Amino acid sequence: MVSTLKFHDPYPPLKQDPKIFLRKIPFIIPKKYLELLQEHDGGFLDYDFQYYSNSFEEIIESGIGVLFGLNHKYNLIKEYNNPPEFFPKGLVSFGENGGGNFVCFDYRNNPKTDNPPIVYWDHEADIGKDVSFIAKNFDEFISMLKEPD
């Protein structure tokens, strides 16, 4: 569950309702992510996960090293408003692996969902192969995370 994530450098909890900050984004952020922000407004963690890479056409293991908050340097709204070059529209990044690749909510097929799929954006991959599916939603993504070996 979300509450079992261990941050090695967590940000303090949000003092305000996260929805106040998220009015600047035209998507509904998943409830479990909002709950996590109220516990820790993002921060540094160290978890691995596996996914099928469209670029490499095989199962890849990657990691998530930071979970974006709303009030700090690693900020979901700031990332949304200032995406990297070639970042696909309809994705909202909420974490980074430490190498410039993002873990994202994917609203491309359903911009009104409150439970979007989770995808991985590889900044070095060719357009069209740069986005790979990870999990059907945020809960499933959290359940896939494991501590590195």
C-alpha positions as a printed NumPy array, in Angstrom:
array([[  0.   ,   0.   ,   0.   ],
       [  0.957,   3.628,  -0.427],
       [  1.582,   4.133,   3.293],
       [  4.303,   1.47 ,   3.254],
       [  6.629,   3.408,   0.939],
       [  9.844,   4.241,   2.75 ],
       [ 11.369,   7.582,   1.825],
       [ 15.007,   8.093,   2.728],
       [ 14.568,  11.863,   2.441],
       [ 10.851,  12.692,   2.619],
       [  9.44 ,  16.161,   2.301],
       [  7.072,  17.219,   5.073],
       [  3.356,  16.563,   4.557],
       [  1.287,  19.131,   2.724],
       [ -0.462,  21.53 ,   5.055],
       [ -3.119,  22.338,   2.462],
       [ -5.434,  20.139,   0.437],
       [ -3.421,  18.982,  -2.632],
       [ -6.423,  19.751,  -4.857],
       [ -5.751,  23.472,  -4.286],
       [ -2.377,  23.111,  -6.024],
       [ -3.672,  20.799,  -8.73 ],
       [ -6.228,  23.24 , -10.136],
       [ -3.444,  24.248, -12.54 ],
       [ -3.506,  20.817, -14.188],
       [ -6.454,  19.824, -16.417],
       [ -6.469,  16.206, -15.194],
       [ -7.738,  14.356, -12.117],
       [ -4.789,  13.018, -10.13 ],
       [ -5.423,   9.588,  -8.514],
       [ -6.743,   9.574,  -4.953],
       [ -3.949,   7.309,  -3.641],
       [ -1.31 ,   9.708,  -4.948],
       [ -3.076,  12.616,  -3.226],
       [ -3.159,  10.612,   0.017],
       [  0.56 ,  10.009,  -0.305],
       [  1.195,  13.75 ,  -0.774],
       [ -0.662,  14.466,   2.444],
       [  1.63 ,  12.025,   4.24 ],
       [  4.859,  13.111,   2.475],
       [  4.865,  15.879,  -0.12 ],
       [  7.125,  13.796,  -2.318],
       [ 10.75 ,  13.047,  -1.614],
       [ 13.548,  10.649,  -2.352],
       [ 13.105,   6.901,  -2.316],
       [ 14.777,   3.89 ,  -3.862],
       [ 12.562,   1.28 ,  -5.507],
       [ 12.83 ,  -0.819,  -8.638],
       [ 10.15 ,  -2.086, -11.005],
       [  9.989,  -4.024, -14.255],
       [  8.204,  -3.114, -17.463],
       [  8.229,  -4.016, -21.142],
       [ 10.294,  -1.408, -22.986],
       [  8.918,  -0.461, -26.405],
       [ 12.338,   0.907, -27.309],
       [ 14.378,  -2.173, -26.37 ],
       [ 11.527,  -4.635, -27.024],
       [ 12.228,  -6.582, -23.839],
       [ 11.547,  -6.574, -20.11 ],
       [ 13.641,  -3.879, -18.438],
       [ 14.219,  -3.107, -14.785],
       [ 14.261,   0.535, -13.837],
       [ 13.842,   2.511, -10.68 ],
       [ 12.155,   5.486,  -9.179],
       [ 14.419,   7.737,  -7.164],
       [ 12.184,  10.711,  -6.526],
       [  8.446,  11.117,  -6.182],
       [  7.331,  14.617,  -7.12 ],
       [  5.503,  16.702,  -4.556],
       [  3.702,  20.007,  -4.906],
       [  5.672,  22.393,  -2.707],
       [  9.341,  21.62 ,  -3.389],
       [ 12.084,  21.528,  -6.021],
       [ 10.848,  18.228,  -7.5  ],
       [  7.388,  19.487,  -8.268],
       [  4.622,  17.815, -10.28 ],
       [  3.101,  21.128, -11.416],
       [  6.454,  22.614, -12.409],
       [  7.293,  19.474, -14.417],
       [  3.86 ,  19.572, -16.072],
       [  4.24 ,  23.243, -17.041],
       [  7.868,  22.885, -18.219],
       [  8.179,  19.44 , -19.811],
       [ 11.358,  18.291, -21.517],
       [ 11.632,  18.537, -25.287],
       [  9.529,  15.916, -27.115],
       [  7.576,  15.009, -23.953],
       [  4.18 ,  13.654, -25.097],
       [  1.025,  15.665, -24.418],
       [ -1.388,  13.902, -22.088],
       [  1.304,  12.556, -19.765],
       [  1.831,  13.941, -16.266],
       [  5.144,  12.94 , -14.737],
       [  5.116,  12.161, -11.024],
       [  8.524,  10.558, -10.574],
       [ 11.981,  10.288, -12.06 ],
       [ 14.553,   7.54 , -12.192],
       [ 17.541,   9.847, -11.682],
       [ 18.634,   9.628, -15.315],
       [ 16.096,  11.932, -16.936],
       [ 13.372,   9.339, -17.546],
       [  9.946,   9.822, -16.005],
       [  7.208,   7.694, -14.482],
       [  3.912,   9.244, -15.569],
       [  0.155,   9.208, -15.352],
       [ -1.155,   8.594, -18.884],
       [ -4.245,  10.609, -19.831],
       [ -3.784,  10.345, -23.608],
       [ -6.681,   7.909, -24.177],
       [ -8.965,   9.193, -21.426],
       [ -8.287,  12.747, -20.204],
       [-11.216,  12.607, -17.747],
       [-10.171,   9.477, -15.829],
       [ -9.289,   9.648, -12.157],
       [ -7.342,   6.381, -12.353],
       [ -4.969,   6.61 , -15.351],
       [ -2.489,   3.963, -16.452],
       [  1.141,   4.397, -15.422],
       [  3.778,   4.641, -18.149],
       [  7.509,   5.159, -18.446],
       [  8.891,   7.9  , -20.697],
       [ 12.425,   7.252, -21.938],
       [ 14.004,  10.535, -23.008],
       [ 16.584,   8.778, -25.226],
       [ 14.14 ,   6.594, -27.164],
       [ 12.767,   7.415, -30.598],
       [  9.39 ,   9.15 , -30.681],
       [  6.75 ,   6.458, -30.918],
       [  8.84 ,   4.043, -28.838],
       [  9.538,   6.456, -25.987],
       [  6.45 ,   5.582, -23.89 ],
       [  6.104,   2.123, -22.354],
       [  3.267,   0.726, -20.239],
       [  4.065,  -0.083, -16.595],
       [  0.785,  -0.621, -14.731],
       [ -2.968,  -0.234, -15.16 ],
       [ -3.131,   2.357, -12.33 ],
       [ -1.209,   3.94 ,  -9.441],
       [ -2.208,   1.236,  -6.929],
       [ -0.877,  -1.497,  -9.197],
       [  2.324,   0.494,  -9.751],
       [  2.923,   0.818,  -5.991],
       [  2.345,  -2.922,  -5.551],
       [  5.051,  -3.648,  -8.181],
       [  7.764,  -1.68 ,  -6.422],
       [ 10.526,  -3.611,  -4.732],
       [ 13.651,  -2.652,  -2.883],
       [ 16.798,  -2.94 ,  -4.992],
       [ 18.967,  -6.03 ,  -4.561]])
